[in-house]
Amino acid sequence: MSAQGQWASEKLKLLESSRERLAGVINRLGTEGLDRRIRDGWTVKEMLAHLAFWEETSLPVIQGLFRGGPEIPVEEWYGGTDLEIAPDAPWPDADTHNEREARWARSHTHTEVLDRLHHARQLLMNVTGSVTDEEGDGQIGQHLTEMFHHTDSHLAELESIAVS
């Protein structure tokens, strides 16, 4: 196995920092704070499930779509109950996924949502750690960087409510 590239190393440091910031926010909010309503009527818990889903998708997107590998079975990456996609159906739009994940969060405990998020972040870190410098300069790097920005925008929102 080759040594980790500079791109992956730098991004893993950012992800670790993001993980620490998120843990701090969750700690400040406490269990009751996870039920707090935020924008668009979501609760913090629903937003965390949303983040978990999009981080989980890093594995099938990078390995299958960008690297051309075989399709990864849903049960190997999806942490929810039912992806609700029929065989051979097109990939739904983001709003459909977001609504499903919010629904999933409402029917699961805080601990289950936090465990799923932890597992999803670890999956994302594993995928990120596998990215070569060449891949980091291409579509894979662009996709993952957009994902990191997405997570950071939600993290900033959560940080702002954790102090209010």
N, C-alpha and C positions, 0 to 999 in steps of 0.2 A: 504494500500500500504506500502511495506516495505521500510526501509531507503536505500538510495543509497549505494552500496558497494564501497570498497576501489578502486578496479580496475576501475570501471566506473568514480569515482571521479577524479582519477589521469588522466585518458584519456581525460575527459572533460576539465581539465585544459590545457592539451596539445592542444586540438582542439581550445580552446578559444585563446590561444597564437598564433596558426597558423592563425586563422581568423584575428587577429589584425595585424599580419605580412603581410598577403595578402592585407588587406585594405590599409596598408601603401604603398605597392608596387603599387597598383592600383592608389592611390592618387599621387605618384611620377610620374607614367607614364602619367597620365592625359588621357583624351579621345582619343587624337591622338595616344598616345602610345599603345592603345589597338589594333590598326591596324598594329603595328610593326611586321615585320616578325622575327621569331625565328627559331629554329632547324626544320629540315624536311619540311620547307616551311610553317609551321603553323604560324598564327598570334597569338598574345597574347589572343585576343578574342576567337579564336578557341580552344586554350588550356584551357581557362576558361570553355568553354562549355564541353570539354572533362572531366575536373575535376568534373563539376556538374553532368554529367551522372554517373560517377563511384560512386560518393557519394550518388546519388539517389538510386543506386542498393542496398545500405545497407539494406533498408527495406525489399524488397522481399527475399534477400539472407538470412538474419538473421531470419526473421519471418517464412519464408516458408521452405527454404532448411535446415537450421540448427535446427530450433525449431520444424519443422514438422507441422507448421500451414497451414491453407488453402492458396491457391494461391491468392495473392493480385492483384486486377485488375490493369492493366498498368496505367490507368488514375489516380490512387491513389498515384503513386510514380513517374511516368515518366514526366519530365518537357518539353520534346521536342514536336515536332509536330506529328511524326509518327515513332514508334519503328521499323517499316518495317520488322516485323517478322510474317509470316503466322501462323495461328493456327496449333498447333501440329508440327511446324518446330523446329529443334534443335536450341539451343542458338548459335548465330554466334560467330566467334572468335573476339578477342579484336580489331584487325585492322578494321574489318567491323563496329564495334560500333564506333571506333574513327573517321573513315571517315564520317559516318553519322552525328556525332555530330559536326564535323568541317563544314560540309555542312549546318547544321542547323544554326550554328553561323553566317555564311556568309549572310544568309537571314534574320537575326534579328538584332535589334539595340543593341548598347552597353548596354543600360539600361535593355533591355530584358535579355541579357546574364548575366548581373550582378545580376538581380533579381532572375533568375533561380539558379545561384550559391549560392546566399544567402539562398534561400529556401532549396536547396539541403544540404547545410551545417547544417541548422537547423534540417532537417530530420536525418542526420547522428548523430547529437548531441543527438536527442531524442532516437534514436536506441541505441547509446552508453550508454546513461544514464539508459537504461533498462537492461543492462548486469549485471548479478550477478557475484560475485567473482568466483564462480565455473565455469560459462561460460567463464569468462575472462581468466581462466587458460586452457581452451580447444580450440576447433576448432573456436568458435566464436571469442574469443580473438585473436587467430592467424590471422584469416581473417581480422578483423578490424585493427589490428596492421600493417598488410601488406598494407592495404588501407591508413593508416596514413603515412606510409613511402613513398608510391606512391605520395601522395599529397605533402609531404615535399620535395621530390626530384624535383618536378615541381616548388614548391615555391622557392627553392634555385636557380633554373634556372632563374625564373622571377626576383628575387632579384638582381641577377648578371647583368641582362640587365637594370634594373631600375636605376643603378648607372653609366652605360656606356653612 
